[in-house]
Amino acid sequence: MVPEPEISDTEIKSLSFEQALKELENLVRCLDAGQMSLEEMIAACERGTTLKAHCDAKLAQGRTKIEQIIVSSDNTVTTEELTI
């Protein structure tokens, strides 16, 4: 049986990466258990796709935030991945 979503599809955008990932992991566990009807599996997959896209977007935002701006001697501005 598909777990009741903690948050509606329209509210997924407000989830943190960690919240979305937790819900996605719960969906995968339910799918792996094999106790769902076909309709429930389809609904879980659709929701999982939405959650995955949200997680991907959050990761992309994080990558952007950890890039450093490099200004070369000729005043050319580029970005480079920040390495610590």
Order of alpha helices (4+ residues) and beta strands (2+ residues): alpha-alpha-beta-beta
